[in-house]
């Protein structure tokens, strides 16, 4: 029993004692912190609102996702329903628990957007969204309150670093050639993946207790077996980051895309881009090996890099060619 975590069990029990009616609202707010939701929002920002805002939001989100994977490997802590039968597994996850990726990513991404908005009601709404996303993870019994607090601290630390360094890095990049920018994008991606792999390797001698897998399977027999040492999420975040940054550098050099225009053009643009992303991502997944091997992970990196590149460069070029922008 980990005292850092177990004090939170009564908190989860209290929330769940309010009734099963809470499940659907908590699942909704949890979805607002999932990768699937961000895949809907970030292209919308870049394609239809503001290119710079979309790129900045994507970078901080992907950096946060990579850091979260590294921290999960470093902590190696369980989720509530893996270790206790006193809570109901209203949802399921296969990775380590601490820190909460939902809480960390929400604090970093929505916090970055809050920093850029001067309207008080917008900032208040974004902060409330972070709190509700975080609360949902506790109520669903996929995180202890400690996981959420650590996630907030990690997300806010990353947000502080971005706000402090963003302008300086931007100024430095302006004076560099395209080759240096693409190389820099790859090195940033490699750094994110490398830190995660170091943490993963350091925890190699710390086996996952069989009781965690057994209790997780008993609580949610419909889910796949837990695999907390999988590096797929880490590799995917790194690949997407490389593709997004490399494509953004090319888009800036071209400077032929404007995300403005009438509503119908933005709507059609978004639909075309989303279809293209689905076809590209799942098409590559269908033809490339996806086994959990070194080759499989390398191809996973390339697949996610292609998706990131499509969002920041491929789709905007197509929009202009189709006269949608």
C-alpha positions as CSV (number, residue, x, y, z in Angstrom):
1,X,0.0,0.0,0.0
2,X,1.3,3.4,-1.0
3,X,0.3,6.0,1.6
4,X,0.9,8.8,-1.0
5,X,-2.0,7.3,-2.9
6,X,-4.3,5.5,-0.6
7,X,-5.5,8.6,1.3
8,X,-7.4,9.4,-1.8
9,X,-9.6,6.3,-1.8
10,X,-12.3,7.9,0.4
11,X,-12.4,10.8,-2.0
12,X,-13.2,8.5,-4.9
13,X,-15.7,6.6,-2.8
14,X,-17.4,9.8,-1.8
15,X,-17.8,11.0,-5.4
16,X,-19.0,7.6,-6.6
17,X,-21.5,7.4,-3.7
18,X,-23.3,10.4,-5.2
19,X,-24.8,7.9,-7.7
20,X,-24.4,6.3,-11.1
21,X,-25.9,9.3,-12.8
22,X,-22.5,10.9,-12.4
23,X,-20.9,8.4,-14.9
24,X,-22.0,10.1,-18.1
25,X,-21.1,13.7,-17.2
26,X,-17.7,12.5,-15.9
27,X,-17.1,10.5,-19.1
28,X,-17.9,13.6,-21.1
29,X,-15.4,15.8,-19.3
30,X,-12.9,13.0,-19.4
31,X,-13.3,12.9,-23.2
32,X,-12.4,16.6,-23.3
33,X,-9.0,15.6,-22.1
34,X,-8.5,12.6,-24.3
35,X,-6.2,12.4,-27.4
36,X,-9.3,11.9,-29.7
37,X,-10.7,15.3,-28.6
38,X,-7.4,17.1,-29.1
39,X,-7.2,15.5,-32.6
40,X,-10.5,17.3,-33.3
41,X,-9.6,20.7,-31.7
42,X,-6.0,21.3,-32.8
43,X,-6.5,21.0,-36.5
44,X,-9.6,23.3,-36.1
45,X,-7.4,26.0,-34.5
46,X,-4.7,25.7,-37.2
47,X,-6.9,25.4,-40.3
48,X,-9.8,27.7,-39.3
49,X,-8.7,30.1,-36.6
50,X,-5.0,31.0,-36.3
51,X,-2.0,29.1,-37.6
52,X,0.4,30.3,-34.9
53,X,-2.1,29.5,-32.1
54,X,-2.7,26.0,-33.5
55,X,1.0,25.3,-33.8
56,X,1.8,26.6,-30.3
57,X,-1.1,24.6,-28.8
58,X,0.0,21.5,-30.6
59,X,3.6,21.8,-29.5
60,X,2.8,22.3,-25.8
61,X,0.3,19.4,-25.9
62,X,2.7,17.0,-27.5
63,X,5.6,18.0,-25.3
64,X,3.3,17.5,-22.3
65,X,2.2,14.0,-23.5
66,X,5.9,13.0,-24.0
67,X,6.8,14.3,-20.5
68,X,3.8,12.5,-19.0
69,X,4.9,9.2,-20.4
70,X,8.4,9.7,-19.0
71,X,7.0,10.6,-15.5
72,X,4.6,7.6,-15.6
73,X,7.6,5.3,-16.2
74,X,9.5,7.0,-13.5
75,X,6.8,6.7,-10.8
76,X,5.4,3.4,-11.8
77,X,2.4,3.8,-9.6
78,X,-1.0,2.0,-10.1
79,X,-4.5,3.2,-10.8
80,X,-7.1,3.0,-8.0
81,X,-9.1,0.0,-9.4
82,X,-5.8,-2.0,-9.9
83,X,-5.3,-2.1,-6.2
84,X,-8.6,-1.7,-4.5
85,X,-12.0,-3.4,-4.7
86,X,-13.5,-0.5,-2.7
87,X,-14.0,1.6,-5.8
88,X,-15.9,1.0,-9.0
89,X,-14.0,1.0,-12.3
90,X,-16.3,3.4,-14.2
91,X,-13.6,3.6,-16.8
92,X,-10.3,1.8,-17.6
93,X,-6.7,2.6,-18.6
94,X,-3.7,0.4,-19.3
95,X,-0.8,2.8,-18.5
96,X,0.6,3.7,-15.1
97,X,-1.4,6.2,-13.0
98,X,0.9,9.1,-11.9
99,X,0.8,11.7,-13.0
100,X,-2.6,12.1,-14.6
101,X,-2.1,12.8,-18.3
102,X,-5.6,14.4,-18.5
103,X,-4.8,16.8,-15.6
104,X,-1.3,17.6,-16.9
105,X,-2.2,18.1,-20.6
106,X,-5.3,20.1,-19.7
107,X,-3.2,22.4,-17.4
108,X,-0.6,22.9,-20.1
109,X,-2.8,23.3,-23.2
110,X,-5.9,25.1,-21.8
111,X,-3.5,27.1,-19.5
112,X,-1.6,28.2,-22.6
113,X,-4.7,29.3,-24.3
114,X,-5.8,31.1,-21.1
115,X,-2.6,33.0,-21.0
116,X,-3.2,34.3,-24.6
117,X,-6.7,35.4,-23.9
118,X,-7.4,38.7,-22.1
119,X,-11.2,38.2,-21.6
120,X,-11.8,37.2,-18.0
121,X,-14.7,35.0,-18.8
122,X,-12.7,33.0,-21.3
123,X,-9.9,32.4,-18.8
124,X,-12.4,31.5,-16.1
125,X,-14.0,29.0,-18.4
126,X,-10.7,27.4,-19.4
127,X,-9.6,27.1,-15.7
128,X,-13.0,25.5,-14.8
129,X,-12.5,23.1,-17.7
130,X,-9.2,22.0,-16.3
131,X,-10.7,21.4,-12.9
132,X,-13.7,19.4,-14.3
133,X,-11.5,17.2,-16.5
134,X,-9.3,16.5,-13.5
135,X,-12.3,15.8,-11.2
136,X,-13.7,13.4,-13.8
137,X,-10.6,11.2,-13.7
138,X,-10.9,10.8,-9.9
139,X,-14.6,10.0,-10.0
140,X,-14.1,7.4,-12.7
141,X,-11.5,5.7,-10.5
142,X,-8.7,5.8,-13.0
143,X,-6.7,8.3,-10.9
144,X,-6.0,9.0,-7.3
145,X,-6.2,12.6,-6.2
146,X,-2.4,12.5,-5.8
147,X,-2.0,11.7,-9.5
148,X,-4.0,14.7,-10.4
149,X,-2.0,17.1,-8.2
150,X,1.2,15.8,-9.7
151,X,-0.3,16.3,-13.2
152,X,-1.2,19.9,-12.4
153,X,2.3,20.6,-11.1
154,X,4.0,19.1,-14.2
155,X,1.6,20.8,-16.6
156,X,2.0,24.2,-14.9
157,X,5.8,23.8,-14.8
158,X,5.8,23.1,-18.6
159,X,3.4,26.0,-19.2
160,X,5.7,28.4,-17.3
161,X,8.7,27.2,-19.3
162,X,6.9,27.7,-22.6
163,X,5.7,31.2,-21.7
164,X,9.2,32.2,-20.6
165,X,11.1,30.7,-23.6
166,X,8.6,30.9,-26.5
167,X,9.5,34.4,-27.7
168,X,13.2,33.8,-27.4
169,X,13.0,30.5,-29.4
170,X,10.8,32.1,-32.0
171,X,13.3,35.0,-32.5
172,X,16.2,32.5,-32.7
173,X,14.4,30.4,-35.3
174,X,13.6,33.3,-37.6
175,X,17.2,33.8,-38.4
176,X,17.8,30.1,-39.2
177,X,17.5,28.3,-42.6
178,X,15.0,25.7,-43.4
179,X,17.5,22.8,-42.9
180,X,18.3,24.0,-39.4
181,X,14.6,24.4,-38.6
182,X,13.8,20.8,-39.7
183,X,16.8,19.5,-37.9
184,X,15.8,21.4,-34.8
185,X,12.3,19.9,-35.0
186,X,13.8,16.4,-35.2
187,X,16.1,17.1,-32.3
188,X,13.3,18.4,-30.1
189,X,11.3,15.3,-31.0
190,X,14.3,13.0,-30.2
191,X,14.8,14.8,-26.9
192,X,11.1,14.1,-25.9
193,X,11.4,10.4,-26.9
194,X,14.8,10.1,-25.4
195,X,13.9,11.3,-22.0
196,X,10.9,8.9,-22.0
197,X,13.1,6.0,-23.0
198,X,15.6,6.7,-20.3
199,X,12.8,6.7,-17.7
200,X,11.4,3.5,-19.3
201,X,14.8,1.8,-19.1
202,X,15.4,2.9,-15.5
203,X,12.2,1.1,-14.4
204,X,13.0,-2.1,-16.3
205,X,14.0,-3.9,-13.1
206,X,10.8,-3.0,-11.4
207,X,8.3,-5.6,-12.5
208,X,4.6,-4.8,-12.7
209,X,2.9,-6.8,-9.9
210,X,0.7,-9.6,-11.2
211,X,-2.0,-8.6,-8.7
212,X,-2.4,-5.2,-10.5
213,X,-3.2,-7.0,-13.8
214,X,-5.5,-9.5,-12.1
215,X,-7.5,-6.9,-10.3
216,X,-7.7,-4.7,-13.4
217,X,-9.0,-7.6,-15.4
218,X,-11.5,-8.6,-12.8
219,X,-12.8,-5.0,-12.5
220,X,-13.1,-4.5,-16.3
221,X,-13.0,-7.9,-18.1
222,X,-14.2,-6.1,-21.3
223,X,-10.9,-4.2,-21.6
224,X,-7.6,-5.3,-23.0
225,X,-5.0,-6.4,-20.4
226,X,-3.1,-3.5,-18.9
227,X,0.3,-2.8,-20.5
228,X,1.8,0.0,-18.4
229,X,5.3,-0.3,-19.9
230,X,4.2,0.2,-23.5
231,X,6.1,3.0,-25.2
232,X,3.6,3.4,-28.0
233,X,2.1,6.7,-26.7
234,X,5.6,8.1,-26.2
235,X,6.7,7.3,-29.7
236,X,3.5,8.6,-31.2
237,X,3.8,11.9,-29.4
238,X,7.4,12.3,-30.5
239,X,6.6,11.5,-34.1
240,X,3.6,13.9,-34.3
241,X,5.8,16.7,-32.7
242,X,8.4,16.2,-35.4
243,X,5.9,16.3,-38.3
244,X,4.0,19.2,-36.8
245,X,7.1,21.4,-36.3
246,X,8.7,20.4,-39.7
247,X,5.5,21.2,-41.5
248,X,5.0,24.5,-39.7
249,X,8.5,25.6,-40.8
250,X,7.6,24.9,-44.4
251,X,4.2,26.5,-44.1
252,X,5.8,29.7,-42.7
253,X,8.4,29.8,-45.5
254,X,5.6,29.4,-48.1
255,X,3.2,31.9,-46.4
256,X,0.5,31.1,-48.8
257,X,-2.2,30.0,-46.4
258,X,-4.7,32.2,-44.6
259,X,-7.1,30.4,-42.1
260,X,-9.7,33.2,-42.4
261,X,-12.6,33.3,-44.8
262,X,-16.4,32.8,-44.7
263,X,-17.8,30.1,-42.4
264,X,-18.8,27.7,-45.1
265,X,-15.2,27.6,-46.5
266,X,-13.8,27.0,-43.0
267,X,-16.3,24.2,-42.4
268,X,-15.6,22.5,-45.8
269,X,-11.9,23.0,-45.2
270,X,-12.1,21.3,-41.8
271,X,-14.1,18.4,-43.2
272,X,-11.7,17.8,-46.1
273,X,-8.7,18.0,-43.8
274,X,-10.2,15.6,-41.3
275,X,-11.0,13.1,-44.0
276,X,-7.5,13.4,-45.3
277,X,-6.0,12.8,-41.9
278,X,-8.1,9.7,-41.3
279,X,-7.2,8.3,-44.7
280,X,-3.5,9.0,-44.2
281,X,-3.2,7.8,-40.7
282,X,-5.3,4.6,-40.9
283,X,-4.1,3.9,-44.5
284,X,-0.5,3.9,-43.3
285,X,-1.5,1.8,-40.3
286,X,-3.1,-0.8,-42.6
287,X,0.0,-1.2,-44.8
288,X,2.8,-0.8,-42.2
289,X,3.7,-3.3,-39.5
290,X,2.4,-2.4,-36.1
291,X,4.1,-5.0,-33.9
292,X,5.6,-3.9,-30.6
293,X,9.2,-4.3,-32.0
294,X,11.9,-1.8,-32.8
295,X,10.8,-1.8,-36.4
296,X,7.2,-1.4,-35.4
297,X,7.9,1.5,-33.2
298,X,10.1,3.2,-35.8
299,X,7.2,2.9,-38.4
300,X,4.8,4.2,-35.7
301,X,7.0,7.2,-35.3
302,X,6.9,7.8,-39.1
303,X,3.1,7.3,-39.2
304,X,2.5,9.9,-36.5
305,X,5.0,12.2,-38.1
306,X,3.1,12.0,-41.4
307,X,-0.1,12.9,-39.5
308,X,1.5,15.9,-37.9
309,X,3.0,17.0,-41.2
310,X,-0.5,16.7,-42.8
311,X,-2.0,19.0,-40.2
312,X,0.6,21.7,-40.4
313,X,1.5,21.7,-44.1
314,X,-0.1,19.0,-46.3
315,X,-3.7,20.0,-45.6
316,X,-3.1,23.8,-45.9
317,X,-1.5,23.3,-49.3
318,X,-4.4,21.2,-50.4
319,X,-6.9,23.8,-49.2
320,X,-5.2,26.5,-51.3
321,X,-5.1,24.2,-54.3
322,X,-8.9,23.6,-53.9
323,X,-9.5,27.3,-53.4
324,X,-10.8,26.7,-49.9
325,X,-8.3,29.2,-48.5
